[in-house]
Amino acid sequence: MTAFVDTSAFYAVIDGDDERHEAARNAWERLLDGRDTLHTTNYVLVETIALLHSRIGMDGLRTFTADVMPILAVTWADEGTHRSAHHALLVSSRRALSLVDCVSFEVMRRQGIDRVFCFDDHFAEQGFQVID
């Protein structure tokens, strides 16, 4: 099976001090044991790298780079995906929603991915099955 992975899940898996760390590690191990294809976008990678770098530092970033990134299938958002996501963000008129989330939704829909590992309510609001 395929599962999309969001920044919120990556961060919770890496940061041992995050309140969702234990739940995230358990879900992550189930995904790895189940041999799921773990999918994300370059936008999520940029967001995750920036978050890890600013909150945890280079050690967390190195762990993510060495242990997580090599096992991911990454979709590089093209201009059309970016435009569609940007439009969706503007139409939503929701301050808490991000362009990264909208790109994720667009990619998931285009690729028929309905499962997501995240700690972000926006994915469930969009009709995706959240893995917990």
N, CA, C and O atoms as a GROMACS GRO file, in nm:
protein
  528
    1MET      N    1   0.083  -0.118   0.000
    1MET     CA    2   0.000   0.000   0.000
    1MET      C    3   0.088   0.125   0.000
    1MET      O    4   0.208   0.119   0.028
    2THR      N    5   0.026   0.236  -0.031
    2THR     CA    6   0.095   0.364  -0.033
    2THR      C    7   0.039   0.453   0.076
    2THR      O    8  -0.082   0.458   0.099
    3ALA      N    9   0.129   0.522   0.144
    3ALA     CA   10   0.089   0.620   0.245
    3ALA      C   11   0.166   0.748   0.221
    3ALA      O   12   0.288   0.746   0.201
    4PHE      N   13   0.095   0.860   0.224
    4PHE     CA   14   0.159   0.990   0.215
    4PHE      C   15   0.206   1.028   0.356
    4PHE      O   16   0.138   0.997   0.454
    5VAL      N   17   0.321   1.093   0.366
    5VAL     CA   18   0.373   1.134   0.496
    5VAL      C   19   0.391   1.286   0.496
    5VAL      O   20   0.454   1.343   0.407
    6ASP      N   21   0.334   1.350   0.598
    6ASP     CA   22   0.336   1.494   0.614
    6ASP      C   23   0.445   1.538   0.713
    6ASP      O   24   0.495   1.457   0.792
    7THR      N   25   0.480   1.665   0.708
    7THR     CA   26   0.578   1.724   0.798
    7THR      C   27   0.547   1.694   0.944
    7THR      O   28   0.637   1.662   1.022
    8SER      N   29   0.421   1.705   0.981
    8SER     CA   30   0.383   1.685   1.121
    8SER      C   31   0.423   1.546   1.171
    8SER      O   32   0.464   1.532   1.286
    9ALA      N   33   0.413   1.446   1.086
    9ALA     CA   34   0.452   1.310   1.124
    9ALA      C   35   0.604   1.296   1.127
    9ALA      O   36   0.659   1.240   1.221
   10PHE      N   37   0.671   1.347   1.024
   10PHE     CA   38   0.817   1.340   1.024
   10PHE      C   39   0.874   1.403   1.150
   10PHE      O   40   0.963   1.346   1.214
   11TYR      N   41   0.823   1.521   1.185
   11TYR     CA   42   0.876   1.592   1.301
   11TYR      C   43   0.852   1.512   1.430
   11TYR      O   44   0.942   1.498   1.512
   12ALA      N   45   0.732   1.459   1.446
   12ALA     CA   46   0.700   1.383   1.566
   12ALA      C   47   0.783   1.255   1.577
   12ALA      O   48   0.816   1.213   1.688
   13VAL      N   49   0.816   1.194   1.465
   13VAL     CA   50   0.900   1.074   1.466
   13VAL      C   51   1.042   1.109   1.511
   13VAL      O   52   1.101   1.036   1.590
   14ILE      N   53   1.096   1.219   1.462
   14ILE     CA   54   1.236   1.255   1.488
   14ILE      C   55   1.255   1.318   1.626
   14ILE      O   56   1.354   1.290   1.693
   15ASP      N   57   1.163   1.404   1.668
   15ASP     CA   58   1.181   1.477   1.794
   15ASP      C   59   1.130   1.395   1.913
   15ASP      O   60   1.010   1.383   1.934
   16GLY      N   61   1.222   1.340   1.988
   16GLY     CA   62   1.187   1.258   2.104
   16GLY      C   63   1.113   1.334   2.212
   16GLY      O   64   1.051   1.273   2.299
   17ASP      N   65   1.119   1.467   2.209
   17ASP     CA   66   1.050   1.549   2.308
   17ASP      C   67   0.909   1.589   2.264
   17ASP      O   68   0.834   1.648   2.343
   18ASP      N   69   0.873   1.559   2.141
   18ASP     CA   70   0.740   1.594   2.092
   18ASP      C   71   0.635   1.512   2.165
   18ASP      O   72   0.654   1.392   2.188
   19GLU      N   73   0.524   1.575   2.202
   19GLU     CA   74   0.418   1.505   2.277
   19GLU      C   75   0.359   1.387   2.200
   19GLU      O   76   0.300   1.298   2.261
   20ARG      N   77   0.372   1.386   2.069
   20ARG     CA   78   0.316   1.278   1.987
   20ARG      C   79   0.423   1.177   1.943
   20ARG      O   80   0.397   1.090   1.860
   21HIS      N   81   0.543   1.188   1.999
   21HIS     CA   82   0.656   1.106   1.955
   21HIS      C   83   0.627   0.956   1.965
   21HIS      O   84   0.650   0.882   1.870
   22GLU      N   85   0.577   0.912   2.078
   22GLU     CA   86   0.553   0.768   2.096
   22GLU      C   87   0.451   0.716   1.995
   22GLU      O   88   0.472   0.612   1.933
   23ALA      N   89   0.341   0.787   1.979
   23ALA     CA   90   0.239   0.747   1.880
   23ALA      C   91   0.297   0.749   1.740
   23ALA      O   92   0.268   0.661   1.658
   24ALA      N   93   0.378   0.850   1.712
   24ALA     CA   94   0.439   0.861   1.579
   24ALA      C   95   0.536   0.747   1.553
   24ALA      O   96   0.536   0.690   1.444
   25ARG      N   97   0.618   0.714   1.650
   25ARG     CA   98   0.714   0.603   1.632
   25ARG      C   99   0.642   0.472   1.610
   25ARG      O  100   0.682   0.391   1.526
   26ASN      N  101   0.534   0.450   1.685
   26ASN     CA  102   0.457   0.326   1.668
   26ASN      C  103   0.396   0.317   1.528
   26ASN      O  104   0.403   0.213   1.463
   27ALA      N  105   0.336   0.426   1.483
   27ALA     CA  106   0.276   0.428   1.349
   27ALA      C  107   0.385   0.411   1.243
   27ALA      O  108   0.366   0.338   1.145
   28TRP      N  109   0.498   0.478   1.260
   28TRP     CA  110   0.610   0.470   1.166
   28TRP      C  111   0.659   0.326   1.154
   28TRP      O  112   0.680   0.276   1.044
   29GLU      N  113   0.676   0.259   1.267
   29GLU     CA  114   0.723   0.120   1.266
   29GLU      C  115   0.622   0.028   1.199
   29GLU      O  116   0.661  -0.064   1.127
   30ARG      N  117   0.492   0.053   1.220
   30ARG     CA  118   0.390  -0.028   1.151
   30ARG      C  119   0.397  -0.007   1.000
   30ARG      O  120   0.384  -0.102   0.923
   31LEU      N  121   0.417   0.117   0.958
   31LEU     CA  122   0.428   0.144   0.814
   31LEU      C  123   0.551   0.074   0.755
   31LEU      O  124   0.543   0.016   0.647
   32LEU      N  125   0.662   0.080   0.826
   32LEU     CA  126   0.783   0.014   0.777
   32LEU      C  127   0.768  -0.137   0.776
   32LEU      O  128   0.809  -0.204   0.681
   33ASP      N  129   0.709  -0.193   0.882
   33ASP     CA  130   0.687  -0.338   0.890
   33ASP      C  131   0.590  -0.386   0.782
   33ASP      O  132   0.603  -0.497   0.732
   34GLY      N  133   0.493  -0.301   0.747
   34GLY     CA  134   0.396  -0.336   0.646
   34GLY      C  135   0.447  -0.317   0.505
   34GLY      O  136   0.377  -0.346   0.408
   35ARG      N  137   0.568  -0.267   0.494
   35ARG     CA  138   0.632  -0.244   0.364
   35ARG      C  139   0.552  -0.147   0.277
   35ARG      O  140   0.550  -0.160   0.154
   36ASP      N  141   0.488  -0.052   0.342
   36ASP     CA  142   0.416   0.052   0.268
   36ASP      C  143   0.514   0.136   0.188
   36ASP      O  144   0.627   0.157   0.231
   37THR      N  145   0.471   0.184   0.072
   37THR     CA  146   0.548   0.284  -0.001
   37THR      C  147   0.519   0.417   0.066
   37THR      O  148   0.403   0.459   0.073
   38LEU      N  149   0.622   0.483   0.113
   38LEU     CA  150   0.606   0.609   0.184
   38LEU      C  151   0.632   0.723   0.087
   38LEU      O  152   0.741   0.738   0.032
   39HIS      N  153   0.529   0.803   0.068
   39HIS     CA  154   0.531   0.906  -0.036
   39HIS      C  155   0.524   1.044   0.027
   39HIS      O  156   0.459   1.063   0.130
   40THR      N  157   0.591   1.141  -0.035
   40THR     CA  158   0.582   1.280   0.008
   40THR      C  159   0.613   1.369  -0.111
   40THR      O  160   0.628   1.321  -0.224
   41THR      N  161   0.622   1.499  -0.086
   41THR     CA  162   0.657   1.594  -0.193
   41THR      C  163   0.783   1.671  -0.155
   41THR      O  164   0.825   1.672  -0.039
   42ASN      N  165   0.840   1.735  -0.255
   42ASN     CA  166   0.955   1.821  -0.227
   42ASN      C  167   0.916   1.938  -0.138
   42ASN      O  168   1.000   1.988  -0.062
   43TYR      N  169   0.792   1.983  -0.144
   43TYR     CA  170   0.746   2.091  -0.057
   43TYR      C  171   0.747   2.046   0.089
   43TYR      O  172   0.790   2.121   0.177
   44VAL      N  173   0.701   1.924   0.115
   44VAL     CA  174   0.704   1.870   0.251
   44VAL      C  175   0.849   1.855   0.298
   44VAL      O  176   0.880   1.883   0.413
   45LEU      N  177   0.937   1.812   0.209
   45LEU     CA  178   1.078   1.798   0.248
   45LEU      C  179   1.137   1.934   0.287
   45LEU      O  180   1.206   1.943   0.388
   46VAL      N  181   1.110   2.037   0.209
   46VAL     CA  182   1.162   2.171   0.242
   46VAL      C  183   1.108   2.215   0.378
   46VAL      O  184   1.184   2.264   0.462
   47GLU      N  185   0.979   2.197   0.399
   47GLU     CA  186   0.918   2.238   0.525
   47GLU      C  187   0.976   2.159   0.642
   47GLU      O  188   1.005   2.216   0.747
   48THR      N  189   0.992   2.028   0.625
   48THR     CA  190   1.045   1.942   0.731
   48THR      C  191   1.190   1.977   0.763
   48THR      O  192   1.227   1.986   0.880
   49ILE      N  193   1.270   1.995   0.661
   49ILE     CA  194   1.411   2.029   0.682
   49ILE      C  195   1.424   2.161   0.756
   49ILE      O  196   1.505   2.173   0.848
   50ALA      N  197   1.345   2.260   0.717
   50ALA     CA  198   1.350   2.390   0.785
   50ALA      C  199   1.307   2.377   0.931
   50ALA      O  200   1.368   2.436   1.019
   51LEU      N  201   1.201   2.300   0.956
   51LEU     CA  202   1.151   2.282   1.092
   51LEU      C  203   1.251   2.208   1.180
   51LEU      O  204   1.279   2.250   1.293
   52LEU      N  205   1.304   2.099   1.130
   52LEU     CA  206   1.404   2.024   1.206
   52LEU      C  207   1.527   2.108   1.235
   52LEU      O  208   1.578   2.109   1.347
   53HIS      N  209   1.574   2.179   1.135
   53HIS     CA  210   1.694   2.261   1.150
   53HIS      C  211   1.673   2.369   1.256
   53HIS      O  212   1.760   2.392   1.340
   54SER      N  213   1.557   2.434   1.252
   54SER     CA  214   1.534   2.545   1.345
   54SER      C  215   1.501   2.498   1.487
   54SER      O  216   1.538   2.565   1.584
   55ARG      N  217   1.432   2.386   1.502
   55ARG     CA  218   1.389   2.343   1.635
   55ARG      C  219   1.482   2.243   1.703
   55ARG      O  220   1.500   2.248   1.825
   56ILE      N  221   1.540   2.154   1.626
   56ILE     CA  222   1.624   2.049   1.685
   56ILE      C  223   1.771   2.073   1.656
   56ILE      O  224   1.857   2.047   1.741
   57GLY      N  225   1.801   2.121   1.538
   57GLY     CA  226   1.940   2.145   1.501
   57GLY      C  227   1.990   2.042   1.401
   57GLY      O  228   1.914   1.963   1.344
   58MET      N  229   2.118   2.045   1.381
   58MET     CA  230   2.180   1.962   1.278
   58MET      C  231   2.170   1.812   1.306
   58MET      O  232   2.160   1.734   1.212
   59ASP      N  233   2.171   1.771   1.432
   59ASP     CA  234   2.161   1.627   1.460
   59ASP      C  235   2.028   1.569   1.411
   59ASP      O  236   2.026   1.463   1.348
   60GLY      N  237   1.919   1.640   1.439
   60GLY     CA  238   1.789   1.594   1.390
   60GLY      C  239   1.781   1.595   1.240
   60GLY      O  240   1.724   1.504   1.179
   61LEU      N  241   1.838   1.698   1.179
   61LEU     CA  242   1.840   1.708   1.033
   61LEU      C  243   1.923   1.597   0.972
   61LEU      O  244   1.885   1.539   0.870
   62ARG      N  245   2.036   1.566   1.033
   62ARG     CA  246   2.121   1.457   0.981
   62ARG      C  247   2.049   1.322   0.992
   62ARG      O  248   2.058   1.240   0.901
   63THR      N  249   1.980   1.300   1.103
   63THR     CA  250   1.904   1.175   1.119
   63THR      C  251   1.798   1.162   1.010
   63THR      O  252   1.786   1.058   0.947
   64PHE      N  253   1.723   1.269   0.989
   64PHE     CA  254   1.620   1.268   0.885
   64PHE      C  255   1.681   1.243   0.748
   64PHE      O  256   1.630   1.161   0.671
   65THR      N  257   1.789   1.311   0.718
   65THR     CA  258   1.854   1.298   0.587
   65THR      C  259   1.909   1.158   0.564
   65THR      O  260   1.894   1.102   0.455
   66ALA      N  261   1.972   1.101   0.666
   66ALA     CA  262   2.036   0.970   0.650
   66ALA      C  263   1.939   0.853   0.661
   66ALA      O  264   1.952   0.754   0.587
   67ASP      N  265   1.842   0.863   0.752
   67ASP     CA  266   1.758   0.747   0.782
   67ASP      C  267   1.620   0.749   0.717
   67ASP      O  268   1.562   0.643   0.692
   68VAL      N  269   1.567   0.866   0.690
   68VAL     CA  270   1.430   0.876   0.641
   68VAL      C  271   1.425   0.907   0.492
   68VAL      O  272   1.357   0.838   0.416
   69MET      N  273   1.495   1.008   0.450
   69MET     CA  274   1.485   1.050   0.309
   69MET      C  275   1.515   0.939   0.208
   69MET      O  276   1.447   0.932   0.105
   70PRO      N  277   1.612   0.852   0.233
   70PRO     CA  278   1.640   0.748   0.133
   70PRO      C  279   1.527   0.650   0.108
   70PRO      O  280   1.525   0.584   0.003
   71ILE      N  281   1.432   0.638   0.200
   71ILE     CA  282   1.326   0.539   0.182
   71ILE      C  283   1.197   0.601   0.129
   71ILE      O  284   1.094   0.533   0.120
   72LEU      N  285   1.201   0.729   0.094
   72LEU     CA  286   1.081   0.799   0.048
   72LEU      C  287   1.070   0.803  -0.103
   72LEU      O  288   1.169   0.816  -0.174
   73ALA      N  289   0.947   0.792  -0.150
   73ALA     CA  290   0.916   0.823  -0.290
   73ALA      C  291   0.874   0.971  -0.289
   73ALA      O  292   0.778   1.007  -0.221
   74VAL      N  293   0.944   1.053  -0.364
   74VAL     CA  294   0.920   1.197  -0.360
   74VAL      C  295   0.866   1.245  -0.495
   74VAL      O  296   0.925   1.219  -0.600
   75THR      N  297   0.753   1.315  -0.489
   75THR     CA  298   0.700   1.381  -0.608
   75THR      C  299   0.747   1.525  -0.604
   75THR      O  300   0.725   1.596  -0.506
   76TRP      N  301   0.810   1.568  -0.712
   76TRP     CA  302   0.854   1.706  -0.726
   76TRP      C  303   0.741   1.783  -0.794
   76TRP      O  304   0.710   1.760  -0.910
   77ALA      N  305   0.682   1.874  -0.718
   77ALA     CA  306   0.567   1.948  -0.770
   77ALA      C  307   0.606   2.031  -0.891
   77ALA      O  308   0.704   2.106  -0.888
   78ASP      N  309   0.530   2.016  -0.998
   78ASP     CA  310   0.555   2.094  -1.118
   78ASP      C  311   0.474   2.224  -1.113
   78ASP      O  312   0.403   2.251  -1.017
   79GLU      N  313   0.487   2.303  -1.217
   79GLU     CA  314   0.420   2.432  -1.220
   79GLU      C  315   0.268   2.418  -1.211
   79GLU      O  316   0.203   2.496  -1.141
   80GLY      N  317   0.212   2.321  -1.280
   80GLY     CA  318   0.066   2.302  -1.277
   80GLY      C  319   0.016   2.265  -1.139
   80GLY      O  320  -0.087   2.315  -1.094
   81THR      N  321   0.089   2.178  -1.071
   81THR     CA  322   0.052   2.139  -0.935
   81THR      C  323   0.060   2.260  -0.842
   81THR      O  324  -0.029   2.284  -0.761
   82HIS      N  325   0.167   2.336  -0.856
   82HIS     CA  326   0.184   2.456  -0.774
   82HIS      C  327   0.070   2.555  -0.797
   82HIS      O  328   0.014   2.609  -0.702
   83ARG      N  329   0.036   2.578  -0.923
   83ARG     CA  330  -0.072   2.673  -0.954
   83ARG      C  331  -0.206   2.627  -0.898
   83ARG      O  332  -0.281   2.706  -0.841
   84SER      N  333  -0.236   2.499  -0.915
   84SER     CA  334  -0.362   2.445  -0.862
   84SER      C  335  -0.368   2.457  -0.710
   84SER      O  336  -0.471   2.495  -0.654
   85ALA      N  337  -0.258   2.425  -0.645
   85ALA     CA  338  -0.254   2.434  -0.499
   85ALA      C  339  -0.263   2.579  -0.451
   85ALA      O  340  -0.331   2.608  -0.353
   86HIS      N  341  -0.195   2.668  -0.521
   86HIS     CA  342  -0.201   2.810  -0.486
   86HIS      C  343  -0.343   2.862  -0.501
   86HIS      O  344  -0.391   2.937  -0.416
   87HIS      N  345  -0.409   2.823  -0.608
   87HIS     CA  346  -0.549   2.862  -0.629
   87HIS      C  347  -0.637   2.808  -0.516
   87HIS      O  348  -0.722   2.880  -0.463
   88ALA      N  349  -0.618   2.681  -0.480
   88ALA     CA  350  -0.698   2.620  -0.372
   88ALA      C  351  -0.676   2.694  -0.241
   88ALA      O  352  -0.771   2.713  -0.164
   89LEU      N  353  -0.555   2.736  -0.215
   89LEU     CA  354  -0.524   2.811  -0.094
   89LEU      C  355  -0.598   2.945  -0.092
   89LEU      O  356  -0.656   2.984   0.009
   90LEU      N  357  -0.594   3.014  -0.206
   90LEU     CA  358  -0.662   3.144  -0.214
   90LEU      C  359  -0.814   3.129  -0.199
   90LEU      O  360  -0.878   3.208  -0.131
   91VAL      N  361  -0.869   3.028  -0.263
   91VAL     CA  362  -1.014   3.005  -0.257
   91VAL      C  363  -1.058   2.966  -0.116
   91VAL      O  364  -1.167   3.002  -0.073
   92SER      N  365  -0.974   2.894  -0.045
   92SER     CA  366  -1.011   2.848   0.089
   92SER      C  367  -1.025   2.964   0.188
   92SER      O  368  -1.105   2.956   0.282
   93SER      N  369  -0.949   3.068   0.167
   93SER     CA  370  -0.950   3.184   0.258
   93SER      C  371  -0.929   3.145   0.403
   93SER      O  372  -0.987   3.205   0.494
   94ARG      N  373  -0.844   3.044   0.425
   94ARG     CA  374  -0.816   2.996   0.561
   94ARG      C  375  -0.672   3.025   0.595
   94ARG      O  376  -0.581   2.976   0.529
   95ARG      N  377  -0.653   3.103   0.697
   95ARG     CA  378  -0.518   3.142   0.735
   95ARG      C  379  -0.434   3.024   0.784
   95ARG      O  380  -0.314   3.020   0.760
   96ALA      N  381  -0.495   2.929   0.852
   96ALA     CA  382  -0.420   2.817   0.910
   96ALA      C  383  -0.378   2.712   0.807
   96ALA      O  384  -0.291   2.630   0.834
   97LEU      N  385  -0.439   2.715   0.690
   97LEU     CA  386  -0.405   2.621   0.584
   97LEU      C  387  -0.279   2.671   0.513
   97LEU      O  388  -0.263   2.792   0.494
   98SER      N  389  -0.191   2.580   0.475
   98SER     CA  390  -0.066   2.623   0.411
   98SER      C  391  -0.059   2.580   0.265
   98SER      O  392  -0.131   2.490   0.221
   99LEU      N  393   0.028   2.646   0.190
   99LEU     CA  394   0.052   2.608   0.052
   99LEU      C  395   0.108   2.466   0.046
   99LEU      O  396   0.073   2.389  -0.044
  100VAL      N  397   0.192   2.431   0.141
  100VAL     CA  398   0.248   2.295   0.145
  100VAL      C  399   0.135   2.192   0.159
  100VAL      O  400   0.136   2.090   0.090
  101ASP      N  401   0.038   2.219   0.247
  101ASP     CA  402  -0.076   2.128   0.260
  101ASP      C  403  -0.153   2.117   0.129
  101ASP      O  404  -0.189   2.007   0.087
  102CYS      N  405  -0.178   2.230   0.066
  102CYS     CA  406  -0.255   2.229  -0.060
  102CYS      C  407  -0.182   2.154  -0.170
  102CYS      O  408  -0.245   2.086  -0.250
  103VAL      N  409  -0.049   2.166  -0.176
  103VAL     CA  410   0.029   2.088  -0.272
  103VAL      C  411   0.016   1.939  -0.239
  103VAL      O  412  -0.001   1.857  -0.328
  104SER      N  413   0.023   1.905  -0.111
  104SER     CA  414   0.007   1.765  -0.069
  104SER      C  415  -0.128   1.710  -0.113
  104SER      O  416  -0.134   1.600  -0.169
  105PHE      N  417  -0.236   1.785  -0.089
  105PHE     CA  418  -0.369   1.740  -0.129
  105PHE      C  419  -0.376   1.718  -0.280
  105PHE      O  420  -0.429   1.617  -0.327
  106GLU      N  421  -0.321   1.811  -0.355
  106GLU     CA  422  -0.324   1.802  -0.501
  106GLU      C  423  -0.249   1.679  -0.550
  106GLU      O  424  -0.299   1.604  -0.634
  107VAL      N  425  -0.130   1.657  -0.497
  107VAL     CA  426  -0.049   1.540  -0.536
  107VAL      C  427  -0.120   1.411  -0.496
  107VAL      O  428  -0.125   1.316  -0.575
  108MET      N  429  -0.174   1.406  -0.376
  108MET     CA  430  -0.243   1.285  -0.332
  108MET      C  431  -0.361   1.254  -0.423
  108MET      O  432  -0.382   1.138  -0.460
  109ARG      N  433  -0.438   1.354  -0.458
  109ARG     CA  434  -0.554   1.331  -0.546
  109ARG      C  435  -0.508   1.286  -0.685
  109ARG      O  436  -0.563   1.191  -0.740
  110ARG      N  437  -0.408   1.352  -0.740
  110ARG     CA  438  -0.360   1.317  -0.873
  110ARG      C  439  -0.304   1.175  -0.878
  110ARG      O  440  -0.314   1.108  -0.980
  111GLN      N  441  -0.245   1.130  -0.768
  111GLN     CA  442  -0.182   0.998  -0.766
  111GLN      C  443  -0.269   0.890  -0.701
  111GLN      O  444  -0.226   0.776  -0.687
  112GLY      N  445  -0.390   0.927  -0.661
  112GLY     CA  446  -0.482   0.830  -0.603
  112GLY      C  447  -0.439   0.779  -0.466
  112GLY      O  448  -0.470   0.665  -0.431
  113ILE      N  449  -0.370   0.861  -0.390
  113ILE     CA  450  -0.328   0.824  -0.255
  113ILE      C  451  -0.435   0.872  -0.158
  113ILE      O  452  -0.467   0.991  -0.153
  114ASP      N  453  -0.490   0.778  -0.079
  114ASP     CA  454  -0.596   0.819   0.012
  114ASP      C  455  -0.559   0.806   0.159
  114ASP      O  456  -0.635   0.848   0.246
  115ARG      N  457  -0.443   0.748   0.189
  115ARG     CA  458  -0.397   0.731   0.327
  115ARG      C  459  -0.284   0.828   0.356
  115ARG      O  460  -0.197   0.852   0.271
  116VAL      N  461  -0.285   0.885   0.478
  116VAL     CA  462  -0.182   0.982   0.514
  116VAL      C  463  -0.141   0.964   0.660
  116VAL      O  464  -0.225   0.946   0.748
  117PHE      N  465  -0.012   0.969   0.682
  117PHE     CA  466   0.043   0.968   0.818
  117PHE      C  467   0.072   1.114   0.852
  117PHE      O  468   0.163   1.175   0.796
  118CYS      N  469  -0.006   1.167   0.944
  118CYS     CA  470   0.008   1.308   0.980
  118CYS      C  471  -0.057   1.335   1.115
  118CYS      O  472  -0.128   1.250   1.171
  119PHE      N  473  -0.030   1.454   1.166
  119PHE     CA  474  -0.097   1.506   1.285
  119PHE      C  475  -0.152   1.643   1.251
  119PHE      O  476  -0.131   1.740   1.323
  120ASP      N  477  -0.223   1.648   1.140
  120ASP     CA  478  -0.277   1.772   1.085
  120ASP      C  479  -0.422   1.746   1.044
  120ASP      O  480  -0.448   1.667   0.954
  121ASP      N  481  -0.514   1.814   1.110
  121ASP     CA  482  -0.657   1.791   1.086
  121ASP      C  483  -0.702   1.825   0.944
  121ASP      O  484  -0.807   1.779   0.899
  122HIS      N  485  -0.625   1.905   0.872
  122HIS     CA  486  -0.665   1.946   0.738
  122HIS      C  487  -0.678   1.828   0.642
  122HIS      O  488  -0.760   1.830   0.551
  123PHE      N  489  -0.597   1.724   0.663
  123PHE     CA  490  -0.604   1.607   0.574
  123PHE      C  491  -0.736   1.534   0.590
  123PHE      O  492  -0.799   1.496   0.491
  124ALA      N  493  -0.779   1.512   0.713
  124ALA     CA  494  -0.910   1.447   0.737
  124ALA      C  495  -1.022   1.534   0.683
  124ALA      O  496  -1.119   1.481   0.628
  125GLU      N  497  -1.012   1.666   0.699
  125GLU     CA  498  -1.114   1.757   0.646
  125GLU      C  499  -1.126   1.744   0.495
  125GLU      O  500  -1.233   1.766   0.438
  126GLN      N  501  -1.017   1.708   0.430
  126GLN     CA  502  -1.015   1.693   0.285
  126GLN      C  503  -1.059   1.552   0.242
  126GLN      O  504  -1.063   1.523   0.122
  127GLY      N  505  -1.091   1.466   0.338
  127GLY     CA  506  -1.143   1.334   0.306
  127GLY      C  507  -1.040   1.223   0.302
  127GLY      O  508  -1.072   1.112   0.260
  128PHE      N  509  -0.918   1.251   0.344
  128PHE     CA  510  -0.814   1.148   0.344
  128PHE      C  511  -0.819   1.067   0.473
  128PHE      O  512  -0.858   1.118   0.578
  129GLN      N  513  -0.780   0.940   0.463
  129GLN     CA  514  -0.778   0.850   0.579
  129GLN      C  515  -0.648   0.872   0.655
  129GLN      O  516  -0.540   0.846   0.602
  130VAL      N  517  -0.658   0.919   0.778
  130VAL     CA  518  -0.541   0.946   0.860
  130VAL      C  519  -0.497   0.818   0.932
  130VAL      O  520  -0.578   0.751   0.996
  131ILE      N  521  -0.371   0.786   0.921
  131ILE     CA  522  -0.312   0.670   0.988
  131ILE      C  523  -0.273   0.712   1.129
  131ILE      O  524  -0.203   0.812   1.148
  132ASP      N  525  -0.318   0.637   1.226
  132ASP     CA  526  -0.278   0.668   1.364
  132ASP      C  527  -0.229   0.546   1.436
  132ASP      O  528  -0.192   0.554   1.553
   0.00000   0.00000   0.00000
